[in-house]
Amino acid sequence: HFFDLAFIVKEISVLVSESTMSPIKWTAVQSYADALSELQNGTEAIRVRTEYKGNEQSFLALTKALARNQTCTYLSLYYDQIGPEGAIEIADALKVNTTLTSLNLRWNNIEPEGAKQVADALKTNSSLIELK
């Protein structure tokens, strides 16, 4: 678990250095349901560490909340094994979200179909400035 801790510390330092140095409400969670709760509580930066498979309904609830979200500026779904279906749900949220500035989708299997949907969503999204 040392690697996870080192990864989280690195992400926190990046978030703090890229922010205006004001305190941010940041958290790492183990489920999409917890991430949804954090979104509803005004958390500004969320790192979700879970698997998409078997959690599709919770992921859908999270992306629907993300569409309406007005506080979270950073969301990391790094290595959550999200496939094209999940990428399409993210794309739908990005089409209407105006708050998220950074999204980490690295090490997922979104495939060309999912990548195209996300790219198309960015045509209407003016807030996202970093996509990994």
GUFILUM-112528 format. One record per atom (N, C-alpha, C, O): residue in three letters; x, y, z. Coordinates in steps of 0.02 Angstrom, whole numbers, plus 50000, padded with zeros to 5 digits. Atoms other than C-alpha are relative to their C-alpha. Layout:
% GUFILUM-112528
ALAXYZ;...
This chain:
% GUFILUM-112528
HIS500404994050000;HIS500005000050000;HIS500435006350000;HIS500175011949996;PHE499564994250003;PHE501535011350002;PHE499925003649934;PHE499915009749932;PHE500074996950065;PHE501335014149815;PHE499375004349997;PHE499395009949972;ASP500624996149999;ASP499525019849838;ASP500085006450038;ASP499865011750015;LEU499894994049960;LEU500035031949974;LEU500445005049963;LEU500305010949962;ALA499554995650038;ALA501455038849869;ALA499635003249942;ALA499735009149927;PHE500394997450056;PHE500265040849722;PHE499525005450024;PHE499465010749992;ILE500474995149973;ILE498985050049828;ILE500375006350021;ILE500135011850006;VAL499614994149979;VAL500305061649903;VAL500225003949939;VAL500195010149939;LYS499804996650061;LYS500935065449728;LYS499415003849971;LYS499485009649950;GLU500594996650027;GLU499165069449669;GLU499815006150042;GLU499635011250014;ILE500164994349957;ILE498855080649820;ILE500475005849986;ILE500255011549980;SER499534994750011;SER500445090349789;SER499895003449932;SER499975009449926;VAL500154997050065;VAL499995092749605;VAL499395004450005;VAL499385010049979;LEU500614996149993;LEU498265098649651;LEU500135006650036;LEU499895011850015;VAL499864993949961;VAL498915111049779;VAL500435004849959;VAL500305010849960;SER499564995650038;SER500285117749665;SER499635003149941;SER499795008749921;GLU500374997350057;GLU499065119949520;GLU499425004550021;GLU499165008349980;SER500544995849977;SER497745128349626;SER500285006950017;SER500885008150008;THR499784993349981;THR497825146249686;THR500285000050070;THR500305005150103;MET499725001049934;MET498605139449845;MET499485000850056;MET499665001150115;SER500524999949949;SER496935140849933;SER499864992850020;SER499964988249979;PRO500155007049979;PRO496405125550034;PRO499474997049955;PRO498995000349936;ILE500505003550040;ILE495475112749932;ILE499724994250040;ILE500074991350082;LYS500315005749969;LYS494275099649989;LYS500134994049954;LYS499824993549901;TRP499765005450041;TRP495095083749923;TRP499894993350035;TRP499934993050097;THR500095006549969;THR494755065349951;THR500154994449950;THR500104995349889;ALA499935006150039;ALA495165047949888;ALA499494995150028;ALA499444994250089;VAL500535004549979;VAL493745035449893;VAL500074993249966;VAL500424992549916;GLN499955006950024;GLN493535016849863;GLN499394997749960;GLN499374991949938;SER500595002150038;SER491845016749774;SER499695006049965;SER499795011849985;TYR500364994750036;TYR490795026649651;TYR499465003150044;TYR499325009050038;ALA500514997449954;ALA489445028249784;ALA500315005150047;ALA500015010350061;ASP499664995249957;ASP490695036749900;ASP500185006349962;ASP500145011849989;ALA499844994250041;ALA491245048149758;ALA499385004349989;ALA499425010449991;LEU500634996450009;LEU489425052749727;LEU499855004050063;LEU499655009950059;SER500124996649937;SER489245057149911;SER500475006050007;SER500255011450029;GLU499524994549996;GLU490815067849904;GLU499825005649953;GLU499895011549970;LEU500234994850047;LEU490165076949750;LEU499445004150031;LEU499435010250027;GLN500574996749970;GLN488565080849843;GLN500205004350060;GLN499845008950079;ASN499764996249942;ASN489575087349992;ASN500485005649982;ASN500775008750026;GLY499604994450021;GLY490555099849889;GLY500754998849995;GLY501145003549993;THR499295001550008;THR492215090849873;THR500255002549933;THR499925001649882;GLU499744997050061;GLU493315099449745;GLU500434995349958;GLU500494996349898;ALA499565004550036;ALA494485085149698;ALA499894992950027;ALA499934991750087;ILE500165006849980;ILE494075066649699;ILE500414995049960;ILE500474995649899;ARG499645005650030;ARG495125051249663;ARG499614993750017;ARG499564991850075;VAL500385006249989;VAL494075035449640;VAL500454994149983;VAL500754993949929;ARG499585005950010;ARG494985018949659;ARG499564993850007;ARG499494991150062;THR500435005949999;THR493815004649612;THR499974997249930;THR500314999649885;GLU500085002950066;GLU493304993849465;GLU499315001649973;GLU498815001450008;TYR500634998550033;TYR491964998649340;TYR499554993949997;TYR498954994450013;LYS500415006050006;LYS491384980749312;LYS499684998150067;LYS500034997750118;GLY500365001649939;GLY490064976149439;GLY499745006150036;GLY499365005550084;ASN500204993749968;ASN489814994449485;ASN499695004949949;ASN499715010949960;GLU500244995850055;GLU488995000849326;GLU499455004950022;GLU499455010750001;GLN500554995549978;GLN487435007949412;GLN500255005650044;GLN500025011350038;SER499714994849958;SER488455017349541;SER500395005049957;SER500385011049970;PHE499634995650045;PHE489555024149401;PHE499535004549962;PHE499665010549954;LEU500504996050035;LEU488025029949305;LEU499735005550046;LEU499655011250024;ALA500234994949952;ALA487385038949461;ALA500535005450010;ALA500375011450014;LEU499454995149992;LEU489095047149481;LEU500045004649940;LEU500105010749948;THR499944995750059;THR489155053249301;THR499405004749993;THR499475010349969;LYS500594995650002;LYS487375060049312;LYS500095005850049;LYS499915011550034;ALA499874994849951;ALA487865069649469;ALA500555004749976;ALA500535010749988;LEU499454996050026;LEU489465075549385;LEU499745005149949;LEU499995010749945;ALA500294995550049;ALA488415083249247;ALA499725006350033;ALA499755011850006;ARG500314994449964;ARG487545094249376;ARG500475003450049;ARG500325008650077;ASN499534997849949;ASN489065096849487;ASN500235007249990;ASN500345009449934;GLN499764993150004;GLN489615114549530;GLN500605001250044;GLN500805007050053;THR499434999149956;THR491085111449647;THR500624996149980;THR501184998649988;CYS499435004450015;CYS492195097149588;CYS500365002449937;CYS500065002749883;THR499604997850058;THR493595103349474;THR500484994649976;THR500744995149921;TYR499525005250017;TYR494675087549474;TYR499704993250016;TYR499484991950072;LEU500245006849989;LEU494125069449451;LEU500504995249968;LEU500664995749909;SER499555005150025;SER495315054849434;SER499654993250003;SER499444990950056;LEU500275006850007;LEU494645038249372;LEU500554995449974;LEU500424990649938;TYR499405003650021;TYR496405031649343;TYR499954992650016;TYR499844990750073;TYR499975007349994;TYR496475012849314;TYR499384996950033;TYR499444992250073;ASP500635002849974;ASP494645009549356;ASP499714994849952;ASP499164992349964;GLN500215004950049;GLN494494997949205;GLN499345002049966;GLN498914997849953;ILE500594997450034;ILE493185008949124;ILE500064998349926;ILE500584999449895;GLY500035001750071;GLY492685002848951;GLY499645005349960;GLY499515010849986;PRO500334995150043;PRO491835011548806;PRO499335002450028;PRO499155008250020;GLU500654998049972;GLU490145011348894;GLU500085005350053;GLU499715010250054;GLY499874995149949;GLY490845020749042;GLY500245006649971;GLY500075011949996;ALA499764993950033;ALA491735033048928;ALA499435003949970;ALA499435010149971;ILE500584996650028;ILE490095036848842;ILE499615003550055;ILE499365009150044;GLU500344996849943;GLU489295040549012;GLU500395006250023;GLU500095011350039;ILE499594994149983;ILE490755052149053;ILE499905005549948;ILE499835011349965;ALA500104995150054;ALA490555060548884;ALA499345003650007;ALA499315009749998;ASP500654996949990;ASP488715063648918;ASP500035005250056;ASP499735010650051;ALA499934995249944;ALA489175072049083;ALA500405006149979;ALA500245011749997;LEU499574994450021;LEU490535082549002;LEU499635004949954;LEU499815010849951;LYS500384995650045;LYS489295089448876;LYS499655005650037;LYS499535010950008;VAL500374994949963;VAL488405099049013;VAL500375002650061;VAL500185007850089;ASN499624997849941;ASN489685100549154;ASN500395006349983;ASN500705006749930;THR499644993750011;THR490425118049171;THR500515001450054;THR500785006950058;THR499564998949943;THR491515115649325;THR500654996049996;THR501184998550015;LEU499425004450001;LEU492705101149296;LEU500555002949955;LEU500425004549896;THR499444997450040;THR494415107249238;THR500524994649984;THR500914995449938;SER499515005250010;SER495435091249251;SER499684993150010;SER499344991950059;LEU500275006749998;LEU494955073249214;LEU500554995049982;LEU500874995749930;ASN499495005150012;ASN496115058249227;ASN499654993449983;ASN499334990350026;LEU500285006450023;LEU495565043149125;LEU500554995149979;LEU500424990249945;ARG499445004350020;ARG497285035349106;ARG499894992950023;ARG499574991650074;TRP500005007149986;TRP497465016449105;TRP499294997150006;TRP499144993150049;ASN500665003050007;ASN495665012849059;ASN499964997249929;ASN500384998849887;ASN500085003150066;ASN495045002948910;ASN499415003249963;ASN498944999849944;ILE500574996650030;ILE493915016148833;ILE499954998749925;ILE499424999949895;GLU499995001950071;GLU494405010448657;GLU499825005849955;GLU499605011049979;PRO500134994550046;PRO494185021148501;PRO499285002850004;PRO499175008849999;GLU500704997849995;GLU492285021648519;GLU499905004850059;GLU499595010150050;GLY500064995749942;GLY492375028948695;GLY500405006449993;GLY500175011850013;ALA499574994250009;ALA493805040648651;ALA499665005149953;ALA499705011149964;LYS500354995650046;LYS492785047648505;LYS499435003750035;LYS499335009750024;GLN500554996949964;GLN491305050948618;GLN500265005550047;GLN499965010950051;VAL499714994949955;VAL492395060148745;VAL500245006049959;VAL500135011749977;ALA499764994650043;ALA493215070148605;ALA499425004349974;ALA499475010449973;ASP500594996350023;ASP491505074948536;ASP499715004350055;ASP499495009950043;ALA500274996149944;ALA490945080548709;ALA500415006250013;ALA500155011350034;LEU499564994249988;LEU492445092148720;LEU499865005749951;LEU500085011349963;LYS500184994750047;LYS491765101748571;LYS499525005050033;LYS499515010950014;THR500474995649967;THR490415108848685;THR500215001850071;THR499945006550100;ASN499764998749932;ASN491335108348852;ASN500555005249998;ASN501065004349965;SER499494994750000;SER492295124448885;SER500405000350065;SER500865004450071;SER499654999649935;SER492885121049064;SER500594995350006;SER501074996950040;LEU499475005149992;LEU493975105449045;LEU500635002349963;LEU500625003449903;ILE499374997850031;ILE495775110749016;ILE500544994650002;ILE501054995149968;GLU499525005449996;GLU496675094649061;GLU499644993349997;GLU499204991950037;LEU500275006650007;LEU496235077149003;LEU500594995249993;LEU500984995749946;LYS499465004950002;LYS497415062849040;LYS499704993249984;LYS500064988349980;
